[in-house]
Amino acid sequence: MTQVVVGQNEHIESALRRFKRQVSKAGIFADIKRRRHFETPIEKRKRKAVARRKKRFR
């Protein structure tokens, strides 16, 4: 769970920027986009194969 504590003299805009950065690093938006629609088993296999290929070349 992503959480940001706002400091006493901190502007809400800077806290919101920190929150957005943490959410993007955690991959929450990518997970929401992936779960938005049903994924067929073939699509799931293809996505996992691409992820394996990317992981191997890092």
VMD Tcl script that builds the backbone (N, CA, C; Angstrom):
set m [mol new atoms 174]
animate dup $m
set s [atomselect $m all]
$s set {name element resname resid chain x y z} {
  {N N MET 1 A 0.845 -1.174 0.000}
  {CA C MET 1 A 0.000 0.000 0.000}
  {C C MET 1 A 0.889 1.235 0.000}
  {N N THR 2 A 0.610 2.118 -0.903}
  {CA C THR 2 A 1.392 3.337 -1.022}
  {C C THR 2 A 0.822 4.401 -0.103}
  {N N GLN 3 A 1.723 5.037 0.645}
  {CA C GLN 3 A 1.279 6.027 1.611}
  {C C GLN 3 A 2.277 7.173 1.653}
  {N N VAL 4 A 1.766 8.404 1.756}
  {CA C VAL 4 A 2.611 9.578 1.827}
  {C C VAL 4 A 2.167 10.405 3.028}
  {N N VAL 5 A 3.120 10.762 3.871}
  {CA C VAL 5 A 2.831 11.614 5.022}
  {C C VAL 5 A 3.187 13.046 4.652}
  {N N VAL 6 A 2.229 13.935 4.801}
  {CA C VAL 6 A 2.440 15.341 4.452}
  {C C VAL 6 A 3.061 16.051 5.650}
  {N N GLY 7 A 4.173 16.733 5.402}
  {CA C GLY 7 A 4.851 17.468 6.461}
  {C C GLY 7 A 4.079 18.711 6.870}
  {N N GLN 8 A 4.456 19.289 7.977}
  {CA C GLN 8 A 3.735 20.434 8.516}
  {C C GLN 8 A 3.796 21.650 7.590}
  {N N ASN 9 A 4.962 21.939 7.016}
  {CA C ASN 9 A 5.115 23.104 6.132}
  {C C ASN 9 A 5.176 22.717 4.659}
  {N N GLU 10 A 4.709 21.534 4.324}
  {CA C GLU 10 A 4.810 21.040 2.953}
  {C C GLU 10 A 3.526 21.348 2.181}
  {N N HIS 11 A 3.679 21.752 0.941}
  {CA C HIS 11 A 2.529 22.008 0.085}
  {C C HIS 11 A 1.922 20.687 -0.366}
  {N N ILE 12 A 0.633 20.699 -0.592}
  {CA C ILE 12 A -0.071 19.489 -1.015}
  {C C ILE 12 A 0.384 19.050 -2.406}
  {N N GLU 13 A 0.801 19.991 -3.249}
  {CA C GLU 13 A 1.250 19.646 -4.605}
  {C C GLU 13 A 2.494 18.777 -4.566}
  {N N SER 14 A 3.427 19.106 -3.684}
  {CA C SER 14 A 4.653 18.299 -3.600}
  {C C SER 14 A 4.354 16.921 -3.034}
  {N N ALA 15 A 3.430 16.831 -2.087}
  {CA C ALA 15 A 3.051 15.522 -1.546}
  {C C ALA 15 A 2.349 14.686 -2.616}
  {N N LEU 16 A 1.533 15.336 -3.432}
  {CA C LEU 16 A 0.852 14.630 -4.514}
  {C C LEU 16 A 1.855 14.116 -5.549}
  {N N ARG 17 A 2.884 14.938 -5.845}
  {CA C ARG 17 A 3.935 14.493 -6.768}
  {C C ARG 17 A 4.660 13.271 -6.218}
  {N N ARG 18 A 4.984 13.279 -4.913}
  {CA C ARG 18 A 5.647 12.124 -4.294}
  {C C ARG 18 A 4.761 10.886 -4.356}
  {N N PHE 19 A 3.461 11.072 -4.115}
  {CA C PHE 19 A 2.521 9.958 -4.168}
  {C C PHE 19 A 2.470 9.361 -5.572}
  {N N LYS 20 A 2.367 10.208 -6.587}
  {CA C LYS 20 A 2.319 9.723 -7.971}
  {C C LYS 20 A 3.590 8.960 -8.333}
  {N N ARG 21 A 4.745 9.457 -7.876}
  {CA C ARG 21 A 6.016 8.794 -8.144}
  {C C ARG 21 A 6.045 7.412 -7.490}
  {N N GLN 22 A 5.582 7.316 -6.255}
  {CA C GLN 22 A 5.574 6.029 -5.562}
  {C C GLN 22 A 4.618 5.042 -6.226}
  {N N VAL 23 A 3.469 5.527 -6.672}
  {CA C VAL 23 A 2.496 4.657 -7.338}
  {C C VAL 23 A 3.067 4.141 -8.657}
  {N N SER 24 A 3.735 4.990 -9.399}
  {CA C SER 24 A 4.302 4.537 -10.674}
  {C C SER 24 A 5.445 3.553 -10.450}
  {N N LYS 25 A 6.258 3.771 -9.411}
  {CA C LYS 25 A 7.336 2.831 -9.114}
  {C C LYS 25 A 6.796 1.473 -8.681}
  {N N ALA 26 A 5.682 1.466 -7.963}
  {CA C ALA 26 A 5.097 0.218 -7.476}
  {C C ALA 26 A 4.400 -0.558 -8.591}
  {N N GLY 27 A 4.131 0.086 -9.718}
  {CA C GLY 27 A 3.499 -0.593 -10.845}
  {C C GLY 27 A 1.996 -0.769 -10.673}
  {N N ILE 28 A 1.382 0.076 -9.883}
  {CA C ILE 28 A -0.044 -0.053 -9.604}
  {C C ILE 28 A -0.876 0.271 -10.843}
  {N N PHE 29 A -0.499 1.326 -11.581}
  {CA C PHE 29 A -1.265 1.693 -12.774}
  {C C PHE 29 A -1.190 0.600 -13.836}
  {N N ALA 30 A -0.034 -0.001 -14.012}
  {CA C ALA 30 A 0.101 -1.078 -14.999}
  {C C ALA 30 A -0.769 -2.262 -14.610}
  {N N ASP 31 A -0.828 -2.558 -13.323}
  {CA C ASP 31 A -1.649 -3.663 -12.846}
  {C C ASP 31 A -3.136 -3.375 -13.064}
  {N N ILE 32 A -3.556 -2.144 -12.811}
  {CA C ILE 32 A -4.962 -1.774 -13.021}
  {C C ILE 32 A -5.322 -1.879 -14.496}
  {N N LYS 33 A -4.452 -1.383 -15.372}
  {CA C LYS 33 A -4.725 -1.455 -16.809}
  {C C LYS 33 A -4.819 -2.902 -17.276}
  {N N ARG 34 A -3.952 -3.762 -16.720}
  {CA C ARG 34 A -3.947 -5.167 -17.127}
  {C C ARG 34 A -5.205 -5.875 -16.658}
  {N N ARG 35 A -5.715 -5.526 -15.494}
  {CA C ARG 35 A -6.896 -6.193 -14.941}
  {C C ARG 35 A -8.211 -5.583 -15.402}
  {N N ARG 36 A -8.164 -4.491 -16.131}
  {CA C ARG 36 A -9.384 -3.806 -16.540}
  {C C ARG 36 A -10.251 -4.682 -17.448}
  {N N HIS 37 A -9.642 -5.447 -18.332}
  {CA C HIS 37 A -10.359 -6.314 -19.253}
  {C C HIS 37 A -9.910 -7.751 -19.067}
  {N N PHE 38 A -10.785 -8.685 -19.442}
  {CA C PHE 38 A -10.454 -10.100 -19.327}
  {C C PHE 38 A -9.307 -10.431 -20.266}
  {N N GLU 39 A -8.377 -11.228 -19.764}
  {CA C GLU 39 A -7.217 -11.628 -20.546}
  {C C GLU 39 A -7.324 -13.122 -20.834}
  {N N THR 40 A -7.334 -13.483 -22.113}
  {CA C THR 40 A -7.448 -14.892 -22.468}
  {C C THR 40 A -6.157 -15.616 -22.094}
  {N N PRO 41 A -6.218 -16.924 -21.943}
  {CA C PRO 41 A -5.000 -17.672 -21.604}
  {C C PRO 41 A -3.869 -17.486 -22.621}
  {N N ILE 42 A -4.211 -17.339 -23.889}
  {CA C ILE 42 A -3.177 -17.138 -24.907}
  {C C ILE 42 A -2.497 -15.785 -24.706}
  {N N GLU 43 A -3.291 -14.741 -24.436}
  {CA C GLU 43 A -2.719 -13.419 -24.188}
  {C C GLU 43 A -1.834 -13.438 -22.950}
  {N N LYS 44 A -2.246 -14.175 -21.930}
  {CA C LYS 44 A -1.464 -14.267 -20.701}
  {C C LYS 44 A -0.114 -14.934 -20.968}
  {N N ARG 45 A -0.124 -16.017 -21.753}
  {CA C ARG 45 A 1.129 -16.705 -22.087}
  {C C ARG 45 A 2.058 -15.801 -22.877}
  {N N LYS 46 A 1.489 -15.060 -23.838}
  {CA C LYS 46 A 2.310 -14.152 -24.638}
  {C C LYS 46 A 2.933 -13.063 -23.767}
  {N N ARG 47 A 2.142 -12.487 -22.848}
  {CA C ARG 47 A 2.650 -11.434 -21.972}
  {C C ARG 47 A 3.767 -11.962 -21.074}
  {N N LYS 48 A 3.592 -13.162 -20.555}
  {CA C LYS 48 A 4.617 -13.744 -19.685}
  {C C LYS 48 A 5.885 -14.089 -20.471}
  {N N ALA 49 A 5.729 -14.527 -21.719}
  {CA C ALA 49 A 6.895 -14.846 -22.543}
  {C C ALA 49 A 7.698 -13.576 -22.845}
  {N N VAL 50 A 6.997 -12.493 -23.134}
  {CA C VAL 50 A 7.686 -11.220 -23.386}
  {C C VAL 50 A 8.414 -10.757 -22.134}
  {N N ALA 51 A 7.784 -10.920 -20.980}
  {CA C ALA 51 A 8.416 -10.516 -19.718}
  {C C ALA 51 A 9.662 -11.358 -19.445}
  {N N ARG 52 A 9.600 -12.646 -19.759}
  {CA C ARG 52 A 10.782 -13.513 -19.562}
  {C C ARG 52 A 11.920 -13.075 -20.472}
  {N N ARG 53 A 11.585 -12.748 -21.743}
  {CA C ARG 53 A 12.623 -12.297 -22.668}
  {C C ARG 53 A 13.256 -10.994 -22.201}
  {N N LYS 54 A 12.435 -10.059 -21.723}
  {CA C LYS 54 A 12.968 -8.788 -21.228}
  {C C LYS 54 A 13.848 -9.010 -20.003}
  {N N LYS 55 A 13.439 -9.901 -19.123}
  {CA C LYS 55 A 14.182 -10.146 -17.890}
  {C C LYS 55 A 15.547 -10.782 -18.198}
  {N N ARG 56 A 15.600 -11.632 -19.208}
  {CA C ARG 56 A 16.846 -12.319 -19.530}
  {C C ARG 56 A 17.892 -11.374 -20.070}
  {N N PHE 57 A 17.480 -10.324 -20.785}
  {CA C PHE 57 A 18.435 -9.402 -21.399}
  {C C PHE 57 A 18.852 -8.259 -20.499}
  {N N ARG 58 A 18.380 -8.194 -19.304}
  {CA C ARG 58 A 18.759 -7.103 -18.393}
  {C C ARG 58 A 20.107 -7.295 -17.826}
}
mol reanalyze $m
mol bondsrecalc $m
mol representation Tube
mol addrep $m
